Amino acid sequence: MNIPRVFCMTLTSLALAGAACAEGSHSLGWGSLFNNDALGDNKDRWRSASLVVSHLRGAEWLGHRPERVGALIEYRFRTEMITQANVANPRVADRRYVGALSVGAHTHFQKGATEMSLGLDLIFVGPQTKVDQLQDELHGVFASSGVNVDGFQVASAVYPTVTFEAGRAFELGTSGQVRPFVEVQAGAETLARIGTDITFGGFGKGALLVRDSTTGLLYTGIQGDRSTGLSLLLGGDVAYVADSRYLDTPGIVKKDMRARVRAGLHQQFRRGALFYGATYLSEEFEGQLEGQVVGSLSASFQF
Protein backbone atom coordinates (compact mmCIF):
# COMPACT_ATOMS: atom_id res chain seq x y z
CA MET A 1 0.00 0.00 0.00
CA ASN A 2 1.36 3.42 -0.99
CA ILE A 3 0.40 5.24 2.23
CA PRO A 4 1.47 8.79 1.18
CA ARG A 5 -0.62 8.41 -1.97
CA VAL A 6 -3.61 7.18 0.06
CA PHE A 7 -3.26 10.21 2.36
CA CYS A 8 -3.19 12.61 -0.59
CA MET A 9 -6.15 10.96 -2.33
CA THR A 10 -8.21 10.92 0.87
CA LEU A 11 -7.42 14.52 1.75
CA THR A 12 -8.23 15.68 -1.79
CA SER A 13 -11.52 13.77 -1.94
CA LEU A 14 -12.64 15.06 1.47
CA ALA A 15 -11.70 18.62 0.57
CA LEU A 16 -13.62 18.43 -2.73
CA ALA A 17 -16.57 16.74 -1.03
CA GLY A 18 -16.67 19.37 1.69
CA ALA A 19 -16.59 22.16 -0.86
CA ALA A 20 -19.30 20.48 -2.93
CA CYS A 21 -21.73 20.16 -0.04
CA ALA A 22 -20.83 23.43 1.71
CA GLU A 23 -23.63 25.33 -0.01
CA GLY A 24 -26.89 24.51 1.71
CA SER A 25 -25.32 22.32 4.39
CA HIS A 26 -26.08 22.93 8.04
CA SER A 27 -25.56 21.33 11.41
CA LEU A 28 -27.27 17.95 11.73
CA GLY A 29 -25.99 16.90 15.13
CA TRP A 30 -23.29 16.69 17.76
CA GLY A 31 -21.93 13.64 19.54
CA SER A 32 -19.32 12.91 22.17
CA LEU A 33 -17.86 10.12 24.27
CA PHE A 34 -15.58 10.30 27.32
CA ASN A 35 -13.36 7.36 28.26
CA ASN A 36 -11.43 6.91 31.50
CA ASP A 37 -10.01 3.87 33.23
CA ALA A 38 -11.14 5.40 36.54
CA LEU A 39 -14.62 4.44 35.32
CA GLY A 40 -13.41 0.91 34.56
CA ASP A 41 -10.77 -0.96 36.56
CA ASN A 42 -9.64 2.29 38.31
CA LYS A 43 -5.92 1.59 37.89
CA ASP A 44 -4.90 4.74 35.93
CA ARG A 45 -2.61 3.23 33.31
CA TRP A 46 -2.04 2.73 29.56
CA ARG A 47 -5.22 3.79 27.71
CA SER A 48 -5.93 6.15 30.57
CA ALA A 49 -8.37 8.72 29.18
CA SER A 50 -9.78 10.17 25.98
CA LEU A 51 -12.49 12.53 24.79
CA VAL A 52 -13.97 12.73 21.30
CA VAL A 53 -16.41 15.37 20.01
CA SER A 54 -18.10 15.06 16.61
CA HIS A 55 -20.00 17.68 14.62
CA LEU A 56 -22.09 16.42 11.67
CA ARG A 57 -23.02 18.64 8.74
CA GLY A 58 -25.00 18.08 5.57
CA ALA A 59 -28.06 19.16 3.63
CA GLU A 60 -30.53 16.90 5.47
CA TRP A 61 -30.89 13.69 7.46
CA LEU A 62 -33.50 11.18 6.27
CA GLY A 63 -32.79 8.43 8.79
CA HIS A 64 -30.07 6.73 6.74
CA ARG A 65 -26.69 7.59 5.22
CA PRO A 66 -26.68 9.30 1.83
CA GLU A 67 -25.38 7.44 -1.20
CA ARG A 68 -23.09 10.25 -2.33
CA VAL A 69 -19.60 10.44 -0.84
CA GLY A 70 -19.16 13.82 0.83
CA ALA A 71 -22.86 14.62 1.20
CA LEU A 72 -22.51 14.11 4.96
CA ILE A 73 -19.33 15.25 6.73
CA GLU A 74 -18.30 14.63 10.32
CA TYR A 75 -15.75 17.00 11.82
CA ARG A 76 -13.99 15.11 14.59
CA PHE A 77 -11.97 16.57 17.47
CA ARG A 78 -10.18 14.28 19.88
CA THR A 79 -7.65 14.12 22.71
CA GLU A 80 -6.13 11.04 24.34
CA MET A 81 -3.76 10.23 27.20
CA ILE A 82 -1.88 6.95 26.81
CA THR A 83 0.32 6.49 29.86
CA GLN A 84 2.77 4.23 31.61
CA ALA A 85 1.59 1.99 34.45
CA ASN A 86 3.00 4.61 36.85
CA VAL A 87 3.07 8.20 35.58
CA ALA A 88 4.71 9.50 38.76
CA ASN A 89 7.70 7.17 38.41
CA PRO A 90 7.75 5.60 34.92
CA ARG A 91 9.76 2.44 34.27
CA VAL A 92 12.25 2.44 31.40
CA ALA A 93 10.79 -0.90 30.26
CA ASP A 94 7.25 0.56 30.01
CA ARG A 95 5.74 2.19 26.92
CA ARG A 96 6.31 5.89 26.29
CA TYR A 97 3.69 8.47 27.23
CA VAL A 98 1.45 9.58 24.36
CA GLY A 99 -0.39 12.88 24.66
CA ALA A 100 -2.46 13.13 21.47
CA LEU A 101 -4.60 15.87 19.97
CA SER A 102 -6.32 15.30 16.64
CA VAL A 103 -8.66 16.99 14.20
CA GLY A 104 -10.22 15.29 11.21
CA ALA A 105 -12.99 15.04 8.65
CA HIS A 106 -14.95 11.86 7.87
CA THR A 107 -17.63 11.27 5.27
CA HIS A 108 -20.43 8.77 5.99
CA PHE A 109 -22.28 7.12 3.10
CA GLN A 110 -23.76 3.83 1.95
CA LYS A 111 -23.88 1.68 -1.16
CA GLY A 112 -26.94 -0.52 -1.13
CA ALA A 113 -27.24 -1.94 2.40
CA THR A 114 -23.54 -1.51 3.18
CA GLU A 115 -22.73 1.45 5.44
CA MET A 116 -19.31 3.03 5.00
CA SER A 117 -17.16 5.84 6.33
CA LEU A 118 -13.86 7.30 5.13
CA GLY A 119 -11.85 9.90 6.97
CA LEU A 120 -8.54 11.61 7.55
CA ASP A 121 -7.30 12.78 10.94
CA LEU A 122 -4.21 14.81 11.72
CA ILE A 123 -2.88 13.42 15.02
CA PHE A 124 -0.44 15.62 16.94
CA VAL A 125 1.60 13.82 19.62
CA GLY A 126 4.47 14.49 22.00
CA PRO A 127 5.42 17.35 24.33
CA GLN A 128 4.16 19.89 21.75
CA THR A 129 0.57 19.05 22.72
CA LYS A 130 1.09 19.75 26.46
CA VAL A 131 -1.42 17.01 27.21
CA ASP A 132 0.89 15.73 29.97
CA GLN A 133 0.65 19.12 31.69
CA LEU A 134 -3.13 19.02 31.42
CA GLN A 135 -3.21 15.55 32.97
CA ASP A 136 -0.89 16.71 35.76
CA GLU A 137 -3.25 19.59 36.55
CA LEU A 138 -6.26 17.27 36.55
CA HIS A 139 -4.45 14.87 38.88
CA GLY A 140 -3.81 17.82 41.19
CA VAL A 141 -7.51 18.69 41.26
CA PHE A 142 -8.41 15.10 42.20
CA ALA A 143 -5.47 14.67 44.62
CA SER A 144 -3.86 11.97 42.47
CA SER A 145 -0.15 11.38 41.93
CA GLY A 146 1.70 13.89 39.77
CA VAL A 147 2.53 13.25 36.11
CA ASN A 148 6.32 13.14 35.70
CA VAL A 149 7.00 11.88 32.17
CA ASP A 150 9.80 14.20 31.03
CA GLY A 151 12.09 12.07 28.89
CA PHE A 152 9.50 9.29 28.78
CA GLN A 153 7.26 10.67 26.01
CA VAL A 154 7.08 9.89 22.31
CA ALA A 155 8.71 12.61 20.22
CA SER A 156 6.64 15.52 18.92
CA ALA A 157 5.21 14.67 15.51
CA VAL A 158 2.13 14.90 13.31
CA TYR A 159 0.68 11.69 11.84
CA PRO A 160 -1.94 11.92 9.07
CA THR A 161 -4.18 8.89 9.63
CA VAL A 162 -6.69 7.44 7.17
CA THR A 163 -9.57 5.27 8.43
CA PHE A 164 -12.11 3.32 6.39
CA GLU A 165 -14.97 1.22 7.77
CA ALA A 166 -17.68 -0.85 6.12
CA GLY A 167 -20.52 -2.65 7.88
CA ARG A 168 -24.00 -4.02 7.35
CA ALA A 169 -26.85 -4.36 9.83
CA PHE A 170 -29.15 -7.39 10.12
CA GLU A 171 -32.29 -7.68 12.21
CA LEU A 172 -32.03 -9.98 15.21
CA GLY A 173 -35.50 -10.99 16.38
CA THR A 174 -38.05 -8.25 17.00
CA SER A 175 -35.89 -5.79 18.95
CA GLY A 176 -32.30 -6.69 18.15
CA GLN A 177 -29.74 -5.92 15.49
CA VAL A 178 -26.35 -7.39 14.65
CA ARG A 179 -23.86 -5.44 12.56
CA PRO A 180 -20.59 -7.06 11.44
CA PHE A 181 -17.94 -4.61 10.23
CA VAL A 182 -14.41 -4.36 8.90
CA GLU A 183 -12.01 -1.47 9.38
CA VAL A 184 -8.60 -0.55 8.01
CA GLN A 185 -6.40 2.26 9.27
CA ALA A 186 -3.05 3.65 8.17
CA GLY A 187 -1.01 6.33 9.92
CA ALA A 188 -0.29 6.72 13.62
CA GLU A 189 -1.27 3.07 13.92
CA THR A 190 -1.62 0.87 10.84
CA LEU A 191 -4.03 -2.03 11.31
CA ALA A 192 -6.87 -4.12 9.95
CA ARG A 193 -9.84 -5.00 12.16
CA ILE A 194 -12.93 -7.20 12.02
CA GLY A 195 -15.73 -7.22 14.55
CA THR A 196 -19.44 -7.17 15.37
CA ASP A 197 -21.86 -4.88 17.22
CA ILE A 198 -25.09 -6.23 18.72
CA THR A 199 -27.92 -4.02 19.98
CA PHE A 200 -31.11 -4.90 21.85
CA GLY A 201 -33.55 -2.00 22.12
CA GLY A 202 -34.17 1.27 20.30
CA PHE A 203 -30.64 2.69 20.39
CA GLY A 204 -29.46 3.78 16.96
CA LYS A 205 -32.82 3.47 15.18
CA GLY A 206 -32.86 6.12 12.47
CA ALA A 207 -29.65 7.64 13.86
CA LEU A 208 -26.11 8.03 12.59
CA LEU A 209 -23.71 6.21 14.89
CA VAL A 210 -20.00 7.01 15.06
CA ARG A 211 -17.30 4.63 16.31
CA ASP A 212 -14.87 5.61 19.08
CA SER A 213 -11.32 4.68 18.08
CA THR A 214 -10.13 3.64 21.58
CA THR A 215 -12.96 1.36 22.67
CA GLY A 216 -14.88 0.66 19.47
CA LEU A 217 -18.09 1.78 21.19
CA LEU A 218 -20.73 3.47 19.03
CA TYR A 219 -22.05 6.88 20.03
CA THR A 220 -24.78 9.02 18.49
CA GLY A 221 -23.72 11.65 15.97
CA ILE A 222 -27.19 12.44 14.57
CA GLN A 223 -30.27 11.72 16.66
CA GLY A 224 -32.79 9.21 15.33
CA ASP A 225 -36.20 8.05 16.53
CA ARG A 226 -35.46 8.73 20.23
CA SER A 227 -37.62 5.80 21.34
CA THR A 228 -37.66 5.97 25.13
CA GLY A 229 -36.39 2.99 27.08
CA LEU A 230 -33.28 1.01 27.92
CA SER A 231 -30.99 -0.53 25.28
CA LEU A 232 -28.19 -3.07 25.67
CA LEU A 233 -25.08 -2.77 23.50
CA LEU A 234 -22.59 -5.60 23.03
CA GLY A 235 -19.61 -5.91 20.74
CA GLY A 236 -16.11 -7.09 20.10
CA ASP A 237 -13.36 -7.09 17.52
CA VAL A 238 -9.85 -8.28 16.79
CA ALA A 239 -7.14 -6.40 14.93
CA TYR A 240 -3.88 -7.19 13.24
CA VAL A 241 -1.46 -4.34 13.95
CA ALA A 242 1.17 -3.86 11.26
CA ASP A 243 2.76 -0.76 12.79
CA SER A 244 2.33 1.61 15.75
CA ARG A 245 4.17 4.92 16.04
CA TYR A 246 3.03 4.97 19.66
CA LEU A 247 5.14 1.88 20.38
CA ASP A 248 8.09 2.70 18.12
CA THR A 249 10.63 2.75 20.97
CA PRO A 250 13.80 0.68 21.43
CA GLY A 251 13.09 -2.21 23.79
CA ILE A 252 9.31 -2.05 23.27
CA VAL A 253 7.87 -4.85 21.13
CA LYS A 254 4.29 -4.40 19.93
CA LYS A 255 1.86 -7.28 19.90
CA ASP A 256 0.61 -8.12 16.42
CA MET A 257 -2.92 -8.94 17.60
CA ARG A 258 -5.30 -6.91 19.76
CA ALA A 259 -8.79 -7.66 21.01
CA ARG A 260 -11.60 -5.53 22.42
CA VAL A 261 -14.78 -6.73 24.15
CA ARG A 262 -17.40 -4.17 25.13
CA ALA A 263 -20.84 -3.78 26.69
CA GLY A 264 -22.99 -0.78 27.51
CA LEU A 265 -26.40 0.46 28.61
CA HIS A 266 -28.18 3.36 26.92
CA GLN A 267 -31.20 4.97 28.58
CA GLN A 268 -33.27 7.19 26.33
CA PHE A 269 -35.54 9.69 28.05
CA ARG A 270 -38.09 11.97 26.44
CA ARG A 271 -35.68 14.93 26.52
CA GLY A 272 -32.29 13.32 26.76
CA ALA A 273 -30.15 10.21 27.05
CA LEU A 274 -27.46 8.66 29.23
CA PHE A 275 -24.94 6.00 28.30
CA TYR A 276 -22.36 3.99 30.24
CA GLY A 277 -20.11 1.37 28.71
CA ALA A 278 -17.16 -0.79 29.74
CA THR A 279 -14.53 -2.17 27.37
CA TYR A 280 -11.81 -4.75 27.90
CA LEU A 281 -8.66 -3.90 25.95
CA SER A 282 -6.08 -6.64 25.51
CA GLU A 283 -2.33 -6.11 25.83
CA GLU A 284 -0.69 -3.89 23.19
CA PHE A 285 3.02 -4.67 23.81
CA GLU A 286 5.13 -7.48 25.23
CA GLY A 287 5.94 -5.75 28.53
CA GLN A 288 2.25 -5.16 29.29
CA LEU A 289 1.47 -7.91 31.78
CA GLU A 290 -2.32 -7.77 31.49
CA GLY A 291 -5.20 -6.08 29.73
CA GLN A 292 -7.36 -3.32 31.18
CA VAL A 293 -10.98 -2.21 31.49
CA VAL A 294 -11.95 1.30 30.39
CA GLY A 295 -15.26 2.94 31.30
CA SER A 296 -17.14 5.30 28.98
CA LEU A 297 -19.79 7.97 29.50
CA SER A 298 -22.01 9.98 27.18
CA ALA A 299 -24.95 12.27 27.91
CA SER A 300 -27.25 14.53 25.89
CA PHE A 301 -30.25 16.58 26.95
CA GLN A 302 -32.66 18.91 25.18
CA PHE A 303 -34.12 21.86 27.03
Protein Blocks (a to p, Z undefined) as FASTA:
>chain_A
ZZklmmmmmmmmmmmmmmmmmnopacfbdcdddddfklmnonopajlbccdddddddfbd
ehiacfbghkaccddddddddddfblklccfkbccddddddddddddddehjbccddddd
dddedjklommmmmmmmmmmnopacddfehiaccddddddddddddddddehjlbccddd
ddddedjbgcddddddddedjehphpacdddfklopacdfbdckkpacdddddddddddd
fbdfklmcghiacdfbdcddddddddddfkbccdddddddddfbfklmbdcddddddddd
dZZ
